[in-house]
Amino acid sequence: MSPLREIDKWVRRRLRCYAWKQWGSAGYRELRKRGVSVREAWNTSKSAHGPWRLSKTPALNLALPLKLFRQMGLPELAAARSK
């Protein structure tokens, strides 16, 4: 994997981390609003792990997908591969 692609992934993960911190105690509600299942949202919101570790969970990846960051105008450093 290219270094630019790694940086892209890190930036998105960092943004998910900040979003989780910003949501605070409303994290469960925010996850549910964004289509995360009850079980996944509950497990994530009640986890003892910190925001950085939770930023890589399936729940946060579903709630804050790559598509959302593209819509917000976040530029990608590495061009997407065509398959």
LINFEN-V661980 format. One record per residue. PSI is psi in radians with two decimals (* if undefined). BURIAL is # if it has 16 or more other C-alpha atoms within 10 Angstrom, else .. D_LAST is the distance of its C-alpha to the last C-alpha in Angstrom with 1 decimal. Layout:
BEGIN
PSI/BURIAL/D_LAST
PSI/BURIAL/D_LAST
END
This chain:
BEGIN
2.46/./15.6
2.67/./16.8
-0.62/./20.1
-0.68/./18.9
-0.67/./16.3
-0.71/./19.3
-0.72/./21.6
-0.85/#/19.3
-0.72/./19.5
-0.74/./23.2
-0.79/./24.0
-0.70/#/22.6
-0.69/#/24.5
-0.68/#/27.5
-0.67/./27.4
-0.68/#/27.2
-0.83/#/30.2
-0.68/./32.1
-0.77/#/31.5
-0.75/#/32.8
-0.73/#/35.8
-0.66/./36.5
-0.57/./36.5
-2.26/./39.1
-0.21/./41.0
0.20/./39.1
-0.75/#/35.9
-0.84/#/36.2
-0.72/./36.8
-0.74/#/33.8
-0.77/#/31.5
-0.70/#/32.9
-0.54/./32.6
0.26/./28.9
0.22/./28.4
2.47/#/28.8
2.78/./30.9
-0.85/./34.6
-0.84/./34.4
-0.76/#/31.4
-0.74/#/33.0
-0.85/#/36.4
-0.68/./35.2
-0.80/#/33.4
-0.49/#/36.3
0.09/./38.9
2.55/./37.2
-0.10/./39.2
2.74/./36.3
3.02/./35.9
-0.65/#/33.5
-0.78/#/31.3
-0.70/./30.8
-0.40/#/30.4
-0.22/#/27.7
0.14/./25.3
2.71/./26.3
-0.60/./24.3
-0.81/#/26.9
-0.54/#/26.3
-0.58/#/22.5
-0.71/./23.0
-0.60/#/25.7
1.28/#/24.0
2.94/./20.2
-0.69/./17.8
-0.70/./18.0
-0.76/./21.8
-0.63/./21.6
-0.74/./19.5
-0.56/./22.1
-0.18/./24.8
0.25/./23.6
2.05/./22.6
2.62/./20.6
2.34/#/17.7
-0.63/./18.5
2.26/./15.1
2.48/./12.5
2.46/./9.4
2.48/./6.3
2.33/./3.8
*/./0.0
END
